Amino acid sequence: MAALPGITKPGWPKAFPADFQAKFLSVVVGGAPFSRACTPLPTARTSVAFGILDTNDPAWVAELDAIPDLSKTQSTYEVATSKLGGSILISQESIDDSSFPLTASVSQAIGDTFSHKLDADLIGAAGPAPIPTGILSVATASDGTDLHAATVKAKADIGMSGGTATHVAMSPHFIGELEGIMGSGTGAPVFPDAGTTFAGLATVPAVAATQPFVFDATRCWLVTRRDFVAEATPFTDSAWSHYAVSLRIIGRFALAVPQPLRAVRKLTVAGTAPTIGAANSGKK
């Protein structure tokens, strides 16, 4: 801990675990439901690239026949990481108070801010750099008469394109609407487990998913640079004047979706993005 600049007070080793940089990275990603569901891709590079075969024509060949050169139609998908950063103040009193749950309190503050921003922009942002391109910006639509029909259609559309849908991301607003649908004549909930499973897919309850979408998590990559930084110092102007320590967090992230047609579909109901009541239409 002593190697971190600015951390000189005796209370710091007790306030945070020795691996607190790694811990806070896990807090940032762990508090972002969609980002957490994607396949992790740690990297030391500023960008990552995927080779994409734009054709599906390997051939059965006889002995000494020419092997088809698929690279003639091969392209490259490349995505650069974007820097997500900010600083928060931690009061010196909370650091000095051995009974105060400092790590838990700071982790919650990070989750409420950094995690929310990470998920919000990896879902809904549309660039330009350094703002990332979110998944809804690259997704085509699957339409249905209600959310269930649209979700089933999205599963089929991804499957026909060569992927396998694994998750459906919805805001708590839509999940609550689905769980409130009662079956005609039975009075029992039609989708009582919508918060965990819906239409055979694992549910991702993400506030940022203002438009629900279905995705194949194995084809959606959360790119994370390995140089995540959490640095603390009492010597910034704001920390000094407030008798506090400034904790600065900087991470570099990107969402990589090399083949969107095989990886994601956003859901529409009757041709438009779902609104309040969309879950109920056709299901009462």
N, C-alpha and C positions, 0 to 999 in steps of 0.2 A: 504494500500500500504506500510505503514511503516514496516509491519511485514516481508516483503520480504528482505532477506539479501542483503546488498550492496546498496540499494536504499536510499540514504541519502540526495541528492540534492533537493532543493525546487521545481525544475521544474518537477520532476518525476510525481507527482500526476496529473499535467496538461497534461503531455505528453501521458499518457496511461490511459484508463478507469480502474476503480477499478477491473473489472472482466477480466483483460487482459489475464490471463492464459487460461480461458475458451474461450475467443475470438480467441486466437492464435491456440488453438486446432481446433476450427471450421474453421479457415483459412487453416490449414494443410489438413484436410479432405475435406473441401469445394472446394479446388483447385485441387483435385484429382478426375476426373470424374468417373472412374470406382469404386473407393473406396466409393465415395459418393452414387453411385447407389445401393451398397450392403445394406443388412439389418443390421442396427447397433446393436451391442451386447456389451454394456459396462459391465465391470467386475472388481472386486477387486482381482481376482485370477491371478496367473501366467499362467494358462492354462484353457481351457474349454473342456468339454467332452460331446459327444452326444451319446445316445444309438441308435444303428442301428439294426433293425430287418432284418435279412438276408433271411427271408422267408415270404410269404404272404399266410398263411394258417389258419386264424381263421375259425371257423366252426359254422354252424347253429346247435344248440344243443337242444335236448329235455330235459324235466324236469328231473333233477337228473343225466343226462349224464355228463361225465367228460368234463371239459373245457380244450381245447388244451393249452399246455404250450409253448408259443411262445419264451420264454426266452432261450430255449435249443439252438436256433440258433442266439441268440442276441449277437452282438459284440459292441465294443466301439470305437468311433472315437475321438481322442484327439489332440488338437493343442495348442502349447505353444506360448505366445506372444514374439516378438522380439523387442529389443530396437533400436529405431531410434533417433539419437542424433546429435547435432552439435551446434556451436556457431557462432554468427555474431557480427560485430562491428557496433555501432551506434555513430556517431560523437557527441561530446558534443555541438558543435555549433548548430546542428539540434535540439537537446533537448532544448537548451536555446532560440531558435527562435520560438516564439509563433505562428507565421504565417506559419511555415513549417508543411505540412501534415504528421507528423511523424508516426502516427499509420497506415495510408494508405500506406506509403512508406515501413515500416517494414513488413506489411502484404503482400505486393507484393513480397518482397524479400523472405519471407517464402514460399509463394506459388510457386515461381519459383524454389525453391530448395527442401524443405521438401515435398511439395505436389507431385512434379515430381518424387522424389525418392520413395515415398509411392506407387504411381500408377505403376511405372515402375517395381518394384519388386513384388508387389502383382499380377501383370499380368504375367511377364516373368521370374522371378527368379526361381531357382530350388534347393535352399538350398546349402550346409548344414547349420544348425543352427550356428550362429544367423541369417543368411540370410533366409528369409521366402521362402515357396514354393508357387509359383505363380499359377494362375488358368490355364494357358496354359500347365503347367506341369502335370496336372491331367485330362486334357480334351482329349477325343477321337475325331476323325475327322468326319465331315460330308462333303461329296464331291458333287460337281456339275460342270456343264459346264461353269458357271460364278458365280459371287458373289451372284446374286439374287437366282439362282437355289440352290446354296449351303446353303444359309440362309433359304430358304423354307425347304430344307432337314433337316437342324438342328432343326427347329421348330418341324418337324414331329418326328425326332429321340428322342428329349427330351420328347415330348408328349407320345410317345409309351413306354417310360421308366417310366412314372408316374409323370413327371414334367410339367410345363407350361412356355414356353419361354416368357420372358418379354422384354428383351433388346438385341440389337446387338451392340457390341463395335467395332469401326473401327477408324483408324487414320485419320486425316484430309486429308492425301494423298489419301486414298481410297474414302472418302466422295467426295472430289473434282472430282475424276475420274467418280464417279457415276453421279454427278450432270451435268457433261459435256457430257453425252451420249444423243444423239439426235435421235428421232424416225425416222425410215425410211419413207420418203415421207411426213412427217409432219413438220420436222424441229424443233419440240417442244421437250423440255427436257423430257426424259423418267422417271427420278427420281429427279424432282426438289426439293423435300423436304427431300432428303437423309440425310441431316444434323440433322433432327429431327425425322423422321420416315422412316423406310425402311422395306419392306416386312411385314408390319403390326406390327413391333416392334419399341419401342422407341430406338433411336440412342444415343449411348454414344460416343461422339467424344474424344477419348483418344489417345494422341501421342504415348503412350507406347504400344498400340494395333497394333504392327507391323504385326501380323497375326490376322485377324478379328475373332471374336467368338460370339456366341449366348449364353445367359445365363438366368436362372431363378433367379431373384434377391431375391426372398423369400427363396431360398435355398443356397444363398451365403452370409455369415455373415462377416461383418467387426468387428473383436474383438478389443476393445479398453480398455486398462487399465485405471482406473479412476485416477491414480496418475500422470497424465500429468503435466510436470513441465516447466515453463518459468521463469527463474531467471535472474536478471540483476545485474551487479556489475561493478564499475570502477576500481577495484583493481586487475585484472589480469595483467600479464606482457604486453600483447598485447594492452589492453585497456589503461593502464597507459602511454605506450610509444606513443600511437596515439591520446591522448587526446579524449578518447572515452569511451563508456560503452559497456561491453560485455554482450550480451543476449544469454543465453544458453537454448536450447530447448531439452527436452527429452520426447519422447512418446513411448509407447509400444503397438504394433499392431500385428494382425495376420489375415490371411484370412482362414475362416473355410468353407469347402465344404464337408459336411459329406457324401453326395451321389452324386458323380460326374456325373454318367450316367443320373441322373434325373435333373442335374443342369446346365450342360455346354457342348457345342460342339465347337471345333475350326473348322474354315472353310478351306477347300482345294478346289482348282480348277484343275480338271483333275489329281487328286492324289497328288498335291504338294501345298505348301503354296503359296497364291496369290502373284503375283508380278505386276509391272506396266503393264497395259493392260488387267489384269484379269477381270476387271469389264466390259470391252467392249465386250469380246468374246461372241458371240451368241446373242448380244443385239442390234446390229446395223440394 
